[in-house]
Every structure is written in structure tokens, then in C-alpha cells.
Amino acid sequence: MNKITSSWALNDTLLNRNLTFPLDEDTYGFEIRFVRQIIGVQPITPLPDQPEYIKGVINLRGQIIPIIDIRLRFGKAEKSYDERTCIIILDIMEMTVGVIVDSVSEVVTITDESITIAPEFKGVDSRFIRGIGRIDENAYILINCAELVVPES
């Protein structure tokens, strides 16, 4: 895996740290360096003529933020939002986006040595996966955050 090359790499408290969340039977993770904050679900203003996974926008303290439902982005079944559902606000490639997840688990440290490249599976879009992290017997699907904001072709 590539080492983090941004100025964030200088901050050891962020290096190799991932915010994890469950999605069906698996556990996924965002690099903590992209996470700005976690908020509860709030009213979302729908936008016309958008892909299904783009739920709309929210107004967060005067900033308009597009909202993506991670389940729909990954081609999973939609799920009703409940009290554990939250929005993870990410700053990716000079863009701020909110990602709806079922719940948030914990922040884990996964060293580069514990990350393997995701295997290629027929019918599975691996562009969203930057690798599979391992801690003891647990596996974490680490998300390539930049791909979340790239429109489908």
C-alpha cells in the first residue's frame, strides 16, 4: 500500500487509523484523515435527476453538503433510517460529502503491513476498496474514499 503523502501524515494520531462501521455482515472503514465529523441524520433536500445513491443535500451550519447513502452506492438493499443511523462528513479531494451509514463502530489502527490488496471478484466493483485490513481474526474492508465522489460512467 502507498504511504500517506499529505500533510496529515505528519500527525501520528491519524496515521493508519480508520473509522469503522458495519454494513450487513461486513465491517468497513474510512481513513480517519478524511473524517471531519459524525452527525445524526437530518432532513435531506432531494435533488432532481441524480443517481439513486445521492439522497440530496443538507445545510450544515451554512454549508451545503451532498449526501450519499453508502448502501445504495455499493448496490445493497435500502434500509430504513433509525436512531443509530448517522452521517459521516468526509473531506475528500477538496470536496465535502456526507455518507449515510447504519451506525459507527470504532476507530481502529491498521498498519500498512496488515493491509492486503482486495482480491478481484467477478461481478464486484473493487474500485471502492483500497484494501483489506486485518487485526487478529477481524477483517476490515477499507474504502477508497476518492472513488465515492466519482460519478459512475
Secondary structure as UniProt FT lines:
FT   HELIX           7..10
FT   TURN            12..16
FT   STRAND          17..23
FT   TURN            24..25
FT   STRAND          26..31
FT   HELIX           32..34
FT   STRAND          35..40
FT   TURN            48..49
FT   TURN            52..53
FT   STRAND          54..60
FT   TURN            61..62
FT   STRAND          63..69
FT   HELIX           70..73
FT   TURN            74..75
FT   TURN            83..84
FT   STRAND          86..92
FT   TURN            93..94
FT   STRAND          95..101
FT   STRAND          107..109
FT   HELIX           112..114
FT   STRAND          115..116
FT   TURN            122..123
FT   HELIX           126..128
FT   STRAND          129..135
FT   TURN            136..137
FT   STRAND          138..143
FT   HELIX           145..148
//
